Amino acid sequence: MILMKDVIREGHETLRKKAAEVTFPLSAENRQLGEDLLEFLINSQDPEIAEKYDLRSGIGIAAPQVNRSVRIFALYVPNDHGDMVEEIVVNPKIVSHSVELAYLPGGEGCLSVDRDVTGYVPRPQRITVKFFNLDGEEKKMRLKNLPAIAFQHELDHLNGVMFYDHINKDNPYFEVPNSHPLEDE
């Protein structure tokens, strides 16, 4: 079971590396890693388990955040209908994205960042993605709003990018043209 002590923090060199693609069939180690990442997210959103193990709540976590530089991440995030997008994502790619951008009005957070970082992180509001599941089956999905933002945040981790790299340094609350805040559901 992944605990907060297993999550590396900003400044660790692994968080700035481009993670390696994985090959199929997945090694037992990489398959377990994917399952453990998803289990962490589910546990982190369960108030009793989160309190018992002192877990910070998360909607996404990438392998580099547990010091494994491979292209795997997990999402456990509600969509606009209240249904959970529950995916273990391997070797992801964004194949298209909207011109419209969206951002979280309160800013983004990250399990690897223990401080508040203020500012808007504009990202495409809608994306079409391709990735593989743990069995090596290719999946194609369209995501919008919070799931799209979470997918892009985790994909950034696989490329050595932190969310605050996207914040305008001179004006953190600069509203990028063609962007708008995501309203709280």
C-alpha positions as CSV (number, residue, x, y, z in Angstrom):
1,M,0.0,0.0,0.0
2,I,1.4,3.4,-1.0
3,L,1.5,5.9,1.9
4,M,2.5,9.6,1.9
5,K,6.0,8.7,3.0
6,D,6.3,6.9,-0.4
7,V,5.4,10.1,-2.3
8,I,8.5,12.1,-3.3
9,R,8.4,15.8,-3.0
10,E,9.3,18.7,-5.2
11,G,13.1,19.1,-5.6
12,H,13.6,15.4,-6.1
13,E,15.3,14.8,-9.4
14,T,12.9,12.0,-10.5
15,L,10.1,14.6,-10.8
16,R,12.1,16.5,-13.5
17,K,12.9,13.5,-15.6
18,K,11.1,12.3,-18.7
19,A,9.7,8.9,-17.8
20,A,10.4,5.9,-19.9
21,E,7.7,4.1,-22.0
22,V,6.9,0.7,-20.8
23,T,6.6,-2.4,-23.0
24,F,4.0,-5.1,-23.0
25,P,3.3,-7.5,-21.6
26,L,3.9,-5.5,-18.5
27,S,6.3,-6.7,-15.9
28,A,4.7,-7.9,-12.7
29,E,6.3,-5.0,-11.0
30,N,4.8,-2.4,-13.4
31,R,1.3,-4.0,-13.2
32,Q,1.5,-3.9,-9.4
33,L,2.6,-0.3,-9.6
34,G,-0.5,0.7,-11.6
35,E,-2.8,-1.2,-9.2
36,D,-1.1,0.4,-6.2
37,L,-1.4,3.9,-7.6
38,L,-5.1,3.5,-8.2
39,E,-5.6,1.9,-4.7
40,F,-3.9,4.9,-3.2
41,L,-6.3,7.3,-4.8
42,I,-9.4,5.3,-3.8
43,N,-8.0,5.1,-0.2
44,S,-7.2,8.8,-0.1
45,Q,-10.8,9.7,-0.9
46,D,-12.2,7.4,1.8
47,P,-12.4,9.5,4.9
48,E,-11.8,6.6,7.4
49,I,-8.9,5.1,5.5
50,A,-7.4,8.5,4.8
51,E,-7.5,9.5,8.4
52,K,-6.1,6.1,9.6
53,Y,-3.1,6.2,7.3
54,D,-2.8,10.0,7.2
55,L,-3.3,10.2,3.4
56,R,-3.8,13.4,1.5
57,S,-6.7,13.2,-0.9
58,G,-5.8,12.9,-4.5
59,I,-7.6,12.5,-7.9
60,G,-4.5,11.5,-9.8
61,I,-1.0,10.1,-9.1
62,A,1.9,9.3,-11.5
63,A,4.6,6.7,-11.2
64,P,7.4,9.3,-10.9
65,Q,5.7,10.6,-7.8
66,V,6.6,7.3,-6.1
67,N,10.2,7.5,-7.6
68,R,9.4,5.2,-10.5
69,S,10.3,6.9,-13.8
70,V,7.9,5.0,-16.1
71,R,4.9,6.2,-18.1
72,I,2.1,5.0,-15.8
73,F,-0.4,7.0,-13.8
74,A,-3.8,6.5,-12.2
75,L,-6.9,8.7,-12.1
76,Y,-9.9,8.5,-9.8
77,V,-11.8,11.7,-10.5
78,P,-15.5,12.6,-10.8
79,N,-16.8,13.7,-14.2
80,D,-19.6,16.2,-14.8
81,H,-22.3,13.6,-14.1
82,G,-20.8,12.5,-10.8
83,D,-19.5,9.2,-12.2
84,M,-15.9,8.3,-11.3
85,V,-13.3,8.2,-14.1
86,E,-11.3,5.3,-12.7
87,E,-8.3,4.5,-15.0
88,I,-4.8,3.1,-14.8
89,V,-3.1,4.8,-17.7
90,V,0.0,3.4,-19.5
91,N,2.0,5.2,-22.2
92,P,-0.6,8.0,-22.7
93,K,-0.8,10.5,-25.5
94,I,-3.1,13.4,-26.2
95,V,-4.3,13.1,-29.8
96,S,-6.4,16.3,-29.9
97,H,-7.5,19.1,-27.7
98,S,-9.9,22.0,-27.7
99,V,-8.9,25.6,-28.4
100,E,-10.9,26.6,-25.2
101,L,-8.9,26.5,-22.1
102,A,-10.1,26.0,-18.5
103,Y,-8.5,26.4,-15.1
104,L,-9.4,25.6,-11.5
105,P,-10.2,29.0,-9.8
106,G,-8.5,27.8,-6.6
107,G,-5.4,26.6,-8.5
108,E,-4.1,23.1,-8.8
109,G,-2.6,21.0,-6.0
110,C,-0.2,18.1,-6.1
111,L,0.7,15.3,-3.7
112,S,4.4,16.1,-4.3
113,V,4.0,19.7,-3.4
114,D,3.6,20.5,0.3
115,R,3.0,24.2,0.0
116,D,0.2,26.3,-1.5
117,V,1.1,27.5,-4.9
118,T,-1.4,30.2,-6.1
119,G,-2.2,31.0,-9.7
120,Y,-4.1,29.8,-12.7
121,V,-3.0,26.8,-14.7
122,P,-4.8,27.1,-18.0
123,R,-5.2,23.8,-19.9
124,P,-7.3,22.6,-22.8
125,Q,-10.9,22.1,-21.5
126,R,-11.5,19.0,-23.7
127,I,-9.0,16.4,-24.8
128,T,-9.0,13.2,-26.7
129,V,-6.5,10.7,-25.4
130,K,-5.1,7.3,-26.3
131,F,-3.4,5.0,-23.8
132,F,-3.1,1.4,-22.9
133,N,-4.6,-0.4,-19.9
134,L,-2.6,-2.9,-17.8
135,D,-3.5,-5.7,-20.3
136,G,-2.0,-3.8,-23.2
137,E,-5.4,-3.0,-24.8
138,E,-5.4,0.5,-26.4
139,K,-8.1,2.8,-25.2
140,K,-9.3,6.1,-26.6
141,M,-11.3,8.5,-24.5
142,R,-12.7,12.0,-24.6
143,L,-12.3,13.9,-21.4
144,K,-13.5,17.3,-20.4
145,N,-13.4,19.7,-17.4
146,L,-11.9,18.2,-14.2
147,P,-10.9,14.8,-15.7
148,A,-9.2,16.5,-18.6
149,I,-7.3,18.8,-16.3
150,A,-6.3,15.8,-14.0
151,F,-5.1,13.8,-17.1
152,Q,-3.0,16.7,-18.3
153,H,-1.5,17.2,-14.8
154,E,-0.5,13.6,-14.5
155,L,0.8,13.5,-18.1
156,D,3.0,16.5,-17.2
157,H,4.5,14.4,-14.4
158,L,5.6,11.8,-17.0
159,N,7.4,14.6,-18.9
160,G,9.2,16.1,-15.9
161,V,6.8,19.1,-15.7
162,M,5.3,20.5,-12.5
163,F,1.9,22.2,-12.6
164,Y,3.4,25.5,-11.4
165,D,5.6,25.6,-14.5
166,H,2.4,26.7,-16.3
167,I,1.6,29.6,-13.9
168,N,2.4,33.1,-15.2
169,K,5.4,34.1,-13.0
170,D,4.7,37.9,-13.3
171,N,0.9,37.7,-12.9
172,P,-0.2,34.4,-11.4
173,Y,-3.9,35.3,-11.8
174,F,-3.5,36.4,-15.4
175,E,-6.5,35.2,-17.4
176,V,-5.1,33.7,-20.6
177,P,-7.2,34.6,-23.6
178,N,-9.8,32.0,-24.5
179,S,-9.8,30.6,-21.0
180,H,-12.4,30.5,-18.2
181,P,-12.6,29.1,-14.7
182,L,-14.2,25.7,-14.1
183,E,-17.2,26.2,-11.9
184,D,-17.4,24.1,-8.8
185,E,-19.8,21.2,-9.4
